[in-house]
Amino acid sequence: MENIIEFKNVSKTYDSDTHALNNVSIAIEKGEFTFIVGASGAGKSTFLKLIMHEETPSEGTIIVNGTDVTSLKRKQVPYLRRNMGIVFQDFRLIDKMTVYDNVAFAMRAIGASPSAVKKRVNYILGLVGLSHKLKNRPSELSGGEQQRVSLARALVNNPAIIIADEPTGNIDPEMSFEIIELLSQINEQSGTTVLIVTHEHELVKEFNKRVIEIEKGRVVNDTKAPAFDDIAQPDFYEDNEPEEIEEIEENNEPEAKLKGEIQEEPAEEEAEEKAEEEIPEEAPKKAPKETDAEVLIETKETEKEHEAKGAEKPAEKQEPEKPREIEAVNILAELEKNKNPDIDEDEIDKLLAEFRSGKNAKEGEE
């Protein structure tokens, strides 16, 4: 993976003989999300200022996005910072401008067209959840909303690196989590490198990201995991006696697989065993008849048995069907519902009487 920030044996000493950084060597990869933590005065802010070229190192080399910024000329600094989005602790918004103009200002500064500004600013404000506040001024917003405006301004030019200096220092814990979560989502979705300086260790623990700890100008801890190939793999079978290996293999199969000694059963055999378990046992079949004559005799005997049973059991009298009676009831209900004054009800009663008398006569015949 390509490094986007490199510190090679960097030291920074101020005029007061204060050693802000002392022989620091760090590499941050492109697309990485990193927390820089440490107590006040540890050197965190100096670390950021060196990246942004607000300060120059006393010793060592700094490379940012492929550019050696160690001795960068002043006129080249704005071009360096165009690839950076910076989120400040104190927001640094212009109160005379609306939310929309505060974000658009960053694009106008690099000469973006009005149509590009409108499209991009509206998109970014929607991303940070402030589409409904674009006409408000910063003083009309809460601390969390102001920090989101600051974040939108940092994102609007689609930077390669987002640098956040104590972005949660002036907002409540719940909003702090939301800001870091939003930065995490941006990092994962766009591949933007995110570098956050903070002293809030509890907040850092909520996110499984790289953490660089600086203490008295030195890197004392870096949680960046080494590459897998660089990790010395345990020689499981050399470190255990044969009897112990056998016991572990029986009780802890994944441990034994370090040497590949335990083989998975072939998929085909497993599928066959599963199929056999699922097929239900068939009922035992009768032995086949030896001759056609035996089959014929048995068939005739079976027919006689059925005839005898039929003679013993009297024929069940079938219940008369009532489709027409039901139909008549339905007709009456429908007539009652949609009663029409033009219909001769006496005529209908007469028809129904004929229908019932005809039905009763049929039942008598049966």
N, C-alpha and C positions, 0 to 999 in steps of 0.2 A: 504494500500500500504506500502511496506517495505521501511524504510529509508536507504539511502545509505551514507549520511553524517549527523552527529549529533554533535552539539555544545551544551554542557550543562554548563551554567554559566561560560563561558570561558573568562578569562582576560589575557592580555599580556602586561607586563611592561618591557621596555628596561632599560639598565644600567643607561641611562641618565634621568631616572625617567619619561620617556615618556610613557603615557598610550595609547598604540596603539589600544587595544580592552578592553572594560570594561563591564564585566558580560553579555556576548552575549550568547543567547540560540536560536539556529536555527536548523530546521530539513528539509533536502532536500530529497525528495523521489526518488526512483529508476526510471529512465526514464524521469525525470523532466528536463525542460529547464529553467534556471534561470540566470537573469542578476544581477550582484552586482554593484551598482552605488554609487557615492559619490565624493566629491571634493578631490583634492590632499591632502594627509596626513590624510584622514578620517579613514584609517585602512583597506582598500581593499586588498592591497598587503600582509599585515600581515595575513589576513584571508586565502588567498591562501597558503602562506608559512606554515601555521599551518596544512592545509590539506595535503600538500606534505611532511610534517615533515622536512622542512628546518628550522623551528623554533619549539620550544616546549612551551606550555602554562605556564603562571605563576600560573594560577588557573583554575580549571574546568576540564572537560573531553571531549575528541574528539574521535568519533568513525567513521571510514571510511570503508565502505564495510564490516561491521561486525567485524573489528579489532580495538581494543582500541590502538590508536596511541599516547596517552598522554605521555607514558614513553617507547616508542618503542626503542629497542636496535639498534645501528648503522648497524649491519650486517643484520637486518631484513628490513631495509628501502628499498633496491632495490626490494625486493619481493612485498612490498606495492606499489611501483611506476610502477610495471609491469601492474597493473590494471588501470593505468592512461595514458592518452595521453595529453601532454602539448604543448600548442602553445604560443610562446613568442612574445612580441612586436617587438624585434630586430631580429627575425627569428632564429638566432643561427645555421646557416647552415655552413658546412665545405666547404670552397671554393675550396680546392684541389680535392674534390670529385665531380662526376657528380650528376645530379638530382637523377638518379637511385640509386647510391651508398649512397647518403644522406638518402634516404628513407629506403633502404635495411639495412643500418647500425643498425637501431633500432631492426630489426629481427635477425640479426647476433649476436647482443649483448646477446640475450637470447638463442642462440644455435639452431635456426631454420635451417632446411635442405636447401641446395641450390635450390632444386626443389620447396619447399614451398615458399622460398624467391622470386624466379622468378615469380611464379604464383600470389602471393599476391601483390607484388610491382607493377607489370603491371596493375593489377586490380585497385588498389588505385590511381595510376597516371591517369588512365582513368577516374576514378570517379571525380577527381578534374580538369579534362580537360588539362592534361599536358603530354599525351602520346607522343606527337610530340617533347617534350623537354627533354626526359630522358637522352640524351647524352650531354646536355648543362651543363655548370657550373653555380653556383648561380650568379656570377658576370655578366653573359650574360642575366640575366632575369630582368624583371621589378619588382618593389616593390610588386605589387599584385601577380605576379607569384611566387616570393620567399615566400610570405606568404602562398600560396597554397601548396608549397613544404613542408613548416613547418607543415601545416595541414595534408598533406598526411603522413608525418613521425609520427604524433600523432595518426593517424588512423590505421596504418599498423598492429599493434599488437591486433587489435580489443578490445580496452580497455573498461572497464565498465564506466569510467568517462573521459570526455574531459574537461580539464581546460585551458581556454584561457585568458591570462593576457594582456589586451589592444591589442587584435589582429588586430585592425584597426588603431592603432596609427600612423603607418608609410605609410599608403596607402591612395589613394584619396577616396572621399565620394562614388563614384559609385562602386568602387571595395570593399569598406567596406561593402556595402549592399550585394554584391554578396557573400562575405565570411560568413556573418551572415546567409544569406539565405541557403547557402550550409550546414552550421552547423545545421540549423533548419530541413532541409530535412534528414540529417543523424540521427538526434534525432527522428524524426517521423517514419522513415523507419526501424531503427535498435533498437530503444529503449535505445540508449546510453544516459546516463546522461550528460548534457552539462551545464557547469558553466562558464559564461563569465564576467570578470571584465572590465568595461569600464566607461569612463566619458562622452561619447557622448549620451546625453539624447535624442536628436532628432532621432538618429538611433534606440534607444530602443523603441521609440514611434511607429516605423514602424512595430513592431512585438508584437503580443498579447501574451506575455510570463510573467512569474512571475518576479517581480522586488523587490530586497531587497536593501534598501537605508541605507548606513552607514554614520553617521556623528559624528565626534569626538569620534570614538571608540564604538559607540552605534548604535543599529538598531533603526532607527527612522520611518521606513515605510516598510511594507511588503505587497505586493498585492496578496499574496496567498489567494484564496477564501476559506472560511470555508466550511465544508461538508454541503450538503443540509439539513440534519437532524438537524444540529446545528443552522440553521437560524430560528429565531422566525417568524412564518408565521402570517400575519395580520388576526385578527378575524373580517372579513369584516362586518358580520351581527350584531356583538355586537357594532361596532363603528359607526353605522349609524341608523338613525331613520327609521321606516317603510316606510314613504312617500318618503324619499330620496332613499331608496333601490329600491323601485318600479321604480323611475325615472331612476336610474343608470342601472337597469336591461334592461329597454327599449332601452337606448341609448348606453350602453357599455356592451354587452353580456359577453365578457371574464372576466370582473371584477366580475360579479355575479357568474360565474362558480367556484369561489374559494370554495364555499360551496356545489357545485354540484346541485344547485337548478334548473338550467336550463338544461333540458334534450334534447339531440339530438333526432330528429325524427328517428324512427326505419328505418334501411336501406331498409327493404322490402317495407314499405309504400312509401318511397321516390322513389324507383325503379318503383313501380306501377304507381305513379303520373307522372313520366317521360315518361313511356310507353304510358299512355293515351294521353299525350301531343303530342307524336310523331305520333300516329295513325291518318291518315287523315280521315275526315268525309266522309262516303260513300254516294253516290247519292241515293235519295229516290227510293225505289223499287216500281214497279207497283203492284197494288192489284191483287191477284191471281184470275184467271177466275173461275166462279162458276161451269161451266159444260164443258165437253169435246166438246159439240156441238158448244158452243161459240168459242172455240179455233179453231175448224175446219173451221167455217165460216170466222173468221178473217184471217186465213192462206190463204184461197182461194181468199179473197178480195185483199190481199197483192200481190199474184201472178198475179192477173189481172192488178193491178196498174203497176207492173214491165213490163208486156207485152205491156201495152199502151204506157208507156214511151219509150220502145224500138222501137215501131213503129214510134213514133213522131221523134225520133232522127236518122238521116241517119247514116249508118255505115261509120265510119271513114276509109279513105283509108290509109293503112299502108305504110310507107316509105319503099322502096325496100332496102334490106340489101346489104351492100357493102363489105362483107368480102373478096371476091375473088379479087375485084379491089385493095383493100388495100394490099392484099397479093402480087399482081403483082407489085405494086409500090415498095414494100419491096424487091422483087426479083431483080428489076432493080437497086435499090440502092446498094444491096449487090454485084451485078455483077460489078457495076461501081467501088466499093471499092476494090474488089479483081479481077481485070480484068486479064483474062488469055488469052494469045495470041493463045492458041490452040482451043479456043471456036469459033465456027462459029456464028458471030453476025447476019448474014443474016437469018440463021436458027431460031435464037431466035426471031427476028422481025416477021418472018412468024408465029411462034407459038403464039406470042402475038396478032397478027392480027386475027388469028382464034379464040383466046379466046375472044376478044372484039366483033367480029361478032356474036359469039354464045351467048354472054351475051345480045347484042342488040336485037337479035331475041327473046330471052326469055322475055325481057321487052315489046316488041311489042305484044306478046301473052297475057300478063297480061292486 
